[in-house]
Amino acid sequence: MIRLANLKDLESLLDIENKSFDDNSFAMSRQNFIYHIKKNTLFVYEEKSLVCGYILLLLRKNSKKIRVYSLAVDKSFMGLGIASKLLKKSFLYALENSKNLIRLEVKINNTKAINLYKKYDFLHIKTLKSYYPDKSDAFVMQKVLFS
Ligand SMILES: CC(C)(COP(=O)(O)OP(=O)(O)OC[C@H]1O[C@@H](n2cnc3c(N)ncnc32)[C@H](O)[C@@H]1OP(=O)(O)O)[C@@H](O)C(=O)NCCC(=O)NCCS
């Protein structure tokens, strides 16, 4: 099931984060997670009481856009469609909040994630040079939900 994260999920979220990202990919700290759980929209995918993945969405009041700030699935649960379910949840959430655009940044060598976003009709709209701490570029990708 997919539900909003709470502070009891912190250890699981940090575990997923540390296995998924390094300092060259803006890995989130404990403080970052606490902040986002309280202030933003962080959904977790839970199965048999285990948190297997998460998606963090940022909304701004006067914008029609939602930003997928981060998405990760625990290595042991990859390839099972969990990221797909979390992304679909974000589409629904956007619609419920009258947002018509979903945007994200992804490292240009992150083939798995780029394939995932393309599968759900995200389009590459621009490239941000030296976006990450290791100076690699980011693709900005976006999906229009309705116009
Ligand atoms: C990218 C990530 C979120 C995918 O999670 P997942 O739950 O394994 O993805 P799904 O099972 O829903 O796969 C959906 C699609 O993603 C793509 N994909 C997933 N794993 C892939 C792989 N190993 N190789 C290529 N494409 C892959 C495919 O298009 C797949 O569709 P298909 O099964 O029809 O081929 C996961 O690999 C991850 O957490 N990676 C580390 C963190 C990360 O890079 N996050 C994205 C930051 S922008």
The ligand as a MOL file (V3000), in Angstrom:
LIG
                    3D

  0  0  0     0  0            999 V3000
M  V30 BEGIN CTAB
M  V30 COUNTS 48 50 0 0 0
M  V30 BEGIN ATOM
M  V30 1 C 14.9210 3.9390 -10.8310 0
M  V30 2 C 14.1700 3.1280 -9.7640 0
M  V30 3 C 13.3740 4.0970 -8.8970 0
M  V30 4 C 13.2160 2.1380 -10.4680 0
M  V30 5 O 12.4670 1.4430 -9.4650 0
M  V30 6 P 11.7240 0.0410 -9.7340 0
M  V30 7 O 10.6760 -0.1450 -8.7050 0
M  V30 8 O 12.7470 -1.0180 -9.8620 0
M  V30 9 O 11.0460 0.3220 -11.1600 0
M  V30 10 P 9.8250 -0.4810 -11.8100 0
M  V30 11 O 9.9160 -1.9260 -11.4330 0
M  V30 12 O 8.5610 0.2450 -11.5260 0
M  V30 13 O 10.1840 -0.3710 -13.3640 0
M  V30 14 C 9.4780 0.4840 -14.2400 0
M  V30 15 C 10.3420 0.7980 -15.4600 0
M  V30 16 O 11.5840 1.3940 -15.0760 0
M  V30 17 C 12.6110 1.0250 -16.0100 0
M  V30 18 N 13.5980 0.1830 -15.3250 0
M  V30 19 C 13.5040 -0.3100 -14.0670 0
M  V30 20 N 14.5990 -1.0690 -13.7900 0
M  V30 21 C 15.3810 -1.0470 -14.8900 0
M  V30 22 C 16.6350 -1.6310 -15.2160 0
M  V30 23 N 17.3040 -2.4160 -14.3440 0
M  V30 24 N 17.1720 -1.3830 -16.4390 0
M  V30 25 C 16.5180 -0.5920 -17.3190 0
M  V30 26 N 15.3200 -0.0110 -17.0710 0
M  V30 27 C 14.7590 -0.2410 -15.8830 0
M  V30 28 C 11.9050 0.2010 -17.0670 0
M  V30 29 O 11.4150 1.1010 -18.0560 0
M  V30 30 C 10.7450 -0.3980 -16.2790 0
M  V30 31 O 9.6650 -0.7830 -17.1040 0
M  V30 32 P 9.6000 -2.3160 -17.6410 0
M  V30 33 O 9.5810 -3.1800 -16.4230 0
M  V30 34 O 8.3210 -2.3430 -18.4320 0
M  V30 35 O 10.8390 -2.5070 -18.4590 0
M  V30 36 C 15.1530 2.2880 -8.8900 0
M  V30 37 O 16.0420 1.6090 -9.7380 0
M  V30 38 C 15.9600 3.1010 -7.8930 0
M  V30 39 O 15.5140 3.3390 -6.7730 0
M  V30 40 N 17.1840 3.5210 -8.2840 0
M  V30 41 C 18.0730 4.2540 -7.3750 0
M  V30 42 C 17.5420 5.6250 -7.0540 0
M  V30 43 C 17.2840 6.4400 -8.3040 0
M  V30 44 O 18.0780 6.4640 -9.2360 0
M  V30 45 N 16.1490 7.1720 -8.2970 0
M  V30 46 C 15.7550 8.0550 -9.3820 0
M  V30 47 C 16.3430 9.3940 -9.1520 0
M  V30 48 S 15.8780 10.5340 -10.4420 0
M  V30 END ATOM
M  V30 BEGIN BOND
M  V30 1 1 1 2
M  V30 2 1 2 3
M  V30 3 1 2 4
M  V30 4 1 2 36
M  V30 5 1 4 5
M  V30 6 1 5 6
M  V30 7 2 6 7
M  V30 8 1 6 8
M  V30 9 1 6 9
M  V30 10 1 9 10
M  V30 11 2 10 11
M  V30 12 1 10 12
M  V30 13 1 10 13
M  V30 14 1 13 14
M  V30 15 1 14 15
M  V30 16 1 15 16
M  V30 17 1 15 30
M  V30 18 1 16 17
M  V30 19 1 17 18
M  V30 20 1 17 28
M  V30 21 1 18 19
M  V30 22 1 18 27
M  V30 23 2 19 20
M  V30 24 1 20 21
M  V30 25 1 21 22
M  V30 26 2 21 27
M  V30 27 1 22 23
M  V30 28 2 22 24
M  V30 29 1 24 25
M  V30 30 2 25 26
M  V30 31 1 26 27
M  V30 32 1 28 29
M  V30 33 1 28 30
M  V30 34 1 30 31
M  V30 35 1 31 32
M  V30 36 2 32 33
M  V30 37 1 32 34
M  V30 38 1 32 35
M  V30 39 1 36 37
M  V30 40 1 36 38
M  V30 41 2 38 39
M  V30 42 1 38 40
M  V30 43 1 40 41
M  V30 44 1 41 42
M  V30 45 1 42 43
M  V30 46 2 43 44
M  V30 47 1 43 45
M  V30 48 1 45 46
M  V30 49 1 46 47
M  V30 50 1 47 48
M  V30 END BOND
M  V30 END CTAB
M  END
